[in-house]
Amino acid sequence: MSEIAKRKSITRFRISGAEPILGKDSFFHLLKVIELIREKFPNCEFIIETNGLILGYYSELIKELERFRDFIFVRISIKGWDEPSFEKISGARGEYFIYPIKALKELREANIVAWPAVMLEVFGKEGIKGLKERLIGEGINGEIEVEYLEKYPFVEENLRKRGLL
């Protein structure tokens, strides 16, 4: 990987395409990856894409990220605008909806660049509006990155089963 990155003059790395933080063990593994990349590419950026559940639930982990605040950016893919929508979209219990928001708030309080992202096709304009209101109510500015769903057949089937398409 490092040879390709050097040859292509890569300046930004990202872990994406599944949840990289499934618990404390995977979180500490991710820290090792970040350390290795920062060692080899100290002038680059590293983007963590996460649903934020574990960071919000175990918010003490955010302190571990503080030493990388000049290197990392955290994109939190929020899966709902309230508890019922979170449960429907994510399949997790609605009571866990607060954890991605808590993670976002605490990352920002730790001066780590972090922002929320949502899928327009799943949220719609009303869902985005609802999330903005919720974020503002939590003391977080309402800027949200809007992403667009890549409708692979298995993704469409999963969303249909949940009544989201």
Secondary structure as the mmCIF struct_conf table of DSSP 4:
data_model
#
loop_
_struct_conf.conf_type_id
_struct_conf.id
_struct_conf.beg_label_comp_id
_struct_conf.beg_label_asym_id
_struct_conf.beg_label_seq_id
_struct_conf.end_label_comp_id
_struct_conf.end_label_asym_id
_struct_conf.end_label_seq_id
HELX_RH_AL_P HELX_RH_AL_P1 SER A 2 ARG A 7
TURN_TY1_P TURN_TY1_P1 LYS A 8 SER A 9
STRN STRN1 ARG A 12 ILE A 15
BEND BEND1 GLY A 17 ALA A 18
BEND BEND2 PRO A 20 PRO A 20
BEND BEND3 LEU A 22 GLY A 23
HELX_RH_AL_P HELX_RH_AL_P2 LYS A 24 LYS A 40
TURN_TY1_P TURN_TY1_P2 PRO A 42 ASN A 43
BEND BEND4 CYS A 44 CYS A 44
STRN STRN2 GLU A 45 THR A 50
HELX_RH_AL_P HELX_RH_AL_P3 LEU A 53 TYR A 57
TURN_TY1_P TURN_TY1_P3 TYR A 58 GLU A 60
HELX_RH_AL_P HELX_RH_AL_P4 LEU A 61 LEU A 65
HELX_RH_3T_P HELX_RH_3T_P1 GLU A 66 PHE A 68
TURN_TY1_P TURN_TY1_P4 ARG A 69 PHE A 71
STRN STRN3 ILE A 72 SER A 77
BEND BEND5 TRP A 81 ASP A 82
HELX_RH_AL_P HELX_RH_AL_P5 GLU A 83 SER A 90
BEND BEND6 GLY A 91 ALA A 92
HELX_RH_3T_P HELX_RH_3T_P2 GLY A 94 PHE A 97
HELX_RH_AL_P HELX_RH_AL_P6 ILE A 98 GLU A 109
TURN_TY1_P TURN_TY1_P5 ALA A 110 ASN A 111
STRN STRN4 ALA A 114 MET A 119
HELX_RH_AL_P HELX_RH_AL_P7 LEU A 120 GLY A 137
TURN_TY1_P TURN_TY1_P6 GLU A 138 GLY A 139
STRN STRN5 GLU A 145 GLU A 147
HELX_RH_AL_P HELX_RH_AL_P8 PRO A 153 LYS A 161
TURN_TY1_P TURN_TY1_P7 ARG A 162 GLY A 163
#
